[in-house]
Amino acid sequence: MMTGGVEIRGPRLLLRPMRASEIDEEWQAMVDADPMVIAGLPDESAFRARLRRSGRLDDGEIDLAIDLDGRLIGRIQTFVPPGRPRPPGTFDVGIGLREHARGQGYGREALDLFTGWLFGHAAAEVIEGSTDPANAAMRAVFQRAGWTFAGPVTEVGREWDQYRITRDDWASAERAAARRRGRTAY
């Protein structure tokens, strides 16, 4: 494992830097990805270089492995959308899970963990994420995680459904969850 990178632990998952041995697997996952979930295949050398820097936030971008019991089951990231300037404190999130890991709540847990980290440690004010309008599973993950539908956005020649959550919305949801558990969140 890479040293000095971000690690975020949850009830079942660990978000951590990619291991060098996982980069080939992650590239193959991109090559095999359903066109509904990615805008297009990135430049291979740039993609591999990005994953070698995984675990470190650099100019609004970070990649983390989604780890279940020591196995890579996907990746979560922030990225800078091409041609769309971001206001300070705004992050765009992408997530991809291996097919065998879908439908078990891992996407929601990873998104919740990452969202909390971005608000708590990366000075996020707004976090956005987009998905293909036909991707009902990802739309449901966003909604169940407390994100709101912000409308359609066109990027890389395609229309996407954009979701977002603000720092205030996230803090309110965290306080409500703590009350349901019988504790007070500060």
C-alpha positions in Angstrom: 0.0 0.0 0.0 1.1 3.5 -0.7 2.2 5.5 2.4 1.0 8.9 3.5 -2.3 8.8 1.7 -5.8 9.3 2.8 -7.6 6.4 4.5 -11.3 6.6 5.5 -12.7 3.7 7.5 -16.3 2.8 7.6 -18.4 0.0 9.1 -17.6 -2.4 6.2 -15.4 -0.5 3.8 -12.0 1.2 3.7 -11.3 3.9 1.2 -7.6 3.9 0.7 -4.8 4.7 -1.9 -4.7 2.3 -4.8 -2.0 -0.3 -4.6 0.5 -0.4 -7.5 -0.7 -4.0 -8.2 -4.3 -2.8 -8.7 -3.6 -0.2 -11.4 -3.8 -2.7 -14.2 -7.1 -4.1 -12.8 -8.5 -0.6 -12.6 -7.5 0.2 -16.2 -9.2 -2.9 -17.4 -12.3 -2.0 -15.5 -12.3 1.3 -17.4 -11.9 -0.5 -20.7 -14.7 -2.9 -19.9 -17.0 -0.2 -18.4 -20.6 0.2 -19.6 -20.7 3.4 -21.7 -23.6 4.5 -19.5 -21.3 5.0 -16.5 -18.3 6.7 -18.0 -18.0 9.7 -20.4 -15.3 8.0 -22.4 -12.1 6.1 -22.1 -9.4 8.4 -20.7 -5.8 8.5 -22.0 -4.2 5.3 -20.6 -0.9 6.9 -19.5 -2.6 9.9 -17.9 -5.0 7.5 -16.1 -2.3 5.3 -14.8 -0.2 8.3 -13.6 -3.3 9.6 -11.8 -3.8 6.3 -10.0 -0.1 6.3 -9.0 -0.9 9.5 -7.1 -4.0 8.1 -5.5 -4.6 8.9 -1.9 -3.5 12.5 -2.2 -5.7 15.5 -2.8 -4.1 17.5 -5.6 -5.8 20.5 -7.3 -9.3 19.2 -6.5 -8.6 15.6 -7.5 -8.2 12.5 -5.5 -8.7 8.8 -6.2 -9.3 6.1 -3.6 -9.8 2.4 -3.8 -13.0 1.0 -2.3 -11.7 -1.9 -0.3 -13.9 -4.7 1.3 -12.0 -7.1 3.5 -8.7 -6.4 1.7 -10.2 -6.7 -1.8 -10.6 -3.9 -4.4 -14.3 -3.6 -5.3 -14.2 -0.2 -6.9 -12.9 3.3 -6.9 -14.2 6.7 -5.8 -12.7 10.0 -6.9 -13.0 13.7 -7.2 -12.2 15.2 -10.6 -12.2 18.5 -12.4 -14.8 18.4 -15.2 -13.5 19.6 -18.6 -14.6 23.1 -19.5 -16.6 23.7 -16.4 -15.0 26.0 -13.9 -15.6 25.1 -10.2 -16.2 27.7 -7.5 -13.8 27.3 -4.5 -14.9 24.5 -2.2 -16.8 22.7 -4.9 -15.9 19.1 -5.7 -17.2 16.7 -8.4 -17.4 13.0 -7.4 -17.4 9.9 -9.4 -17.7 6.3 -8.2 -17.5 2.9 -9.9 -18.1 -0.5 -8.3 -17.3 -3.9 -9.8 -20.5 -5.6 -11.0 -20.3 -8.3 -8.2 -20.3 -5.6 -5.5 -23.4 -3.7 -6.7 -26.8 -3.8 -5.0 -25.3 -4.4 -1.5 -25.1 -0.9 -0.1 -21.4 -0.5 -0.8 -21.9 2.4 -3.1 -23.9 4.3 -0.6 -21.5 3.6 2.2 -18.5 4.7 0.1 -20.3 7.9 -1.0 -21.3 8.7 2.6 -17.7 8.1 3.9 -16.2 10.2 1.1 -18.7 13.0 1.4 -18.0 13.2 5.2 -14.3 13.3 4.5 -14.6 16.0 1.9 -16.7 18.2 4.2 -14.6 17.5 7.3 -11.1 17.5 5.8 -11.0 19.1 2.4 -12.9 22.3 3.0 -15.8 21.3 0.7 -18.8 23.6 0.6 -20.6 21.8 -2.2 -20.2 18.3 -3.6 -21.7 17.4 -7.0 -22.0 14.1 -8.9 -23.5 13.2 -12.2 -24.9 10.0 -13.6 -26.5 8.9 -16.8 -30.3 9.6 -16.6 -30.8 5.8 -17.3 -28.6 4.8 -14.3 -31.5 4.3 -11.8 -29.1 2.5 -9.3 -26.8 5.5 -9.0 -29.6 8.0 -8.9 -31.0 6.0 -6.0 -27.6 6.0 -4.2 -27.5 9.8 -4.5 -31.0 10.2 -3.2 -30.6 7.8 -0.3 -27.4 9.6 0.7 -29.3 12.8 1.0 -28.2 14.5 -2.2 -30.7 16.5 -4.2 -31.3 16.5 -7.9 -29.8 19.7 -9.3 -30.9 19.2 -13.0 -29.3 18.1 -16.2 -25.8 19.1 -17.2 -24.1 18.6 -20.5 -20.5 17.4 -20.5 -18.3 15.7 -23.0 -21.2 15.8 -25.5 -23.6 14.0 -23.3 -26.4 14.9 -20.9 -26.1 13.7 -17.3 -28.4 14.1 -14.3 -26.5 16.1 -11.7 -26.9 15.7 -7.9 -25.4 17.8 -5.2 -25.2 18.2 -1.4 -24.1 21.3 0.5 -22.2 21.5 3.7 -25.3 22.8 5.5 -27.5 19.9 4.1 -24.9 17.4 5.1 -24.5 18.8 8.6 -28.3 18.8 9.1 -28.5 15.2 7.9 -25.7 14.2 10.3 -27.4 15.9 13.3 -30.7 14.1 12.4 -29.0 10.7 12.1 -27.3 11.3 15.5 -30.6 12.1 17.1 -32.1 8.9 15.7 -29.2 7.0 17.3 -29.9 8.8 20.6 -26.7 10.9 20.5 -25.9 14.5 19.8 -23.7 15.5 16.9 -21.7 18.7 17.1 
